[in-house]
């Protein structure tokens, strides 16, 4: 994974993390490093339902599967915890309807280093 640079006000990640699901901590860490203190991380992704069972009509599920590299992200609670342990403060979590179901929009702010030491 390449470096992103730094000093950004906003990092937007939309429907990209599916192919990095085994490297989520590294990927979110890179987003954290790229933002300046107080910077905004906006993540928009599908998460599977409890049990990760299939649902909906077959064609729509197949299309969504293609767009999410085979499977949506699992366990939204773990994703929220990952944001917190990385140093983000979750400000807003919204349901965003789209053509393939309901996505989750996470808006999180990078805490500054003084807040992390408390």
BELMO-V899772 format. One record per backbone hydrogen bond with DSSP energy under -1.0 kcal/mol. CO is the residue of the C=O (numbers start at 1). NH is the residue of the N-H. E is the energy in kcal/mol with one decimal. If there is no record, write none. Layout:
co: <CO & CO>
nh: <NH & NH>
e: <E & E>
//
This chain:
co: <8 & 9 & 11 & 13 & 17 & 18 & 20 & 23 & 24 & 25 & 26 & 27 & 28 & 29 & 30 & 31 & 34 & 36 & 39 & 40 & 41 & 42 & 43 & 44 & 45 & 46 & 49 & 57 & 58 & 59 & 60 & 61 & 62 & 63 & 64 & 65 & 66 & 68 & 73 & 75 & 76 & 77 & 78 & 79 & 80 & 81 & 82 & 83 & 87 & 89 & 92 & 94 & 96 & 98 & 101 & 103 & 104 & 105 & 106 & 107 & 107 & 108 & 109 & 110 & 112>
nh: <36 & 40 & 42 & 44 & 20 & 21 & 23 & 27 & 28 & 29 & 30 & 31 & 32 & 33 & 34 & 35 & 8 & 39 & 110 & 11 & 108 & 13 & 106 & 15 & 104 & 73 & 52 & 61 & 62 & 63 & 64 & 65 & 66 & 67 & 68 & 70 & 69 & 71 & 48 & 79 & 80 & 81 & 82 & 83 & 84 & 85 & 86 & 88 & 111 & 109 & 107 & 105 & 103 & 101 & 98 & 96 & 45 & 94 & 43 & 91 & 92 & 41 & 89 & 38 & 116>
e: <-2.5 & -2.9 & -2.7 & -2.3 & -1.3 & -1.2 & -2.2 & -2.6 & -3.1 & -2.0 & -1.9 & -1.8 & -2.4 & -2.4 & -1.8 & -1.1 & -2.8 & -2.6 & -2.7 & -2.4 & -2.7 & -3.0 & -3.2 & -2.6 & -3.4 & -2.0 & -3.0 & -2.2 & -2.4 & -2.4 & -2.4 & -2.3 & -2.1 & -2.0 & -1.5 & -3.4 & -1.1 & -1.5 & -2.6 & -1.7 & -2.6 & -2.3 & -2.3 & -2.2 & -2.0 & -2.9 & -1.7 & -2.7 & -2.4 & -2.3 & -2.7 & -2.9 & -3.0 & -1.4 & -2.7 & -3.2 & -2.1 & -2.3 & -2.5 & -2.9 & -1.8 & -3.6 & -2.7 & -2.6 & -1.5>
//
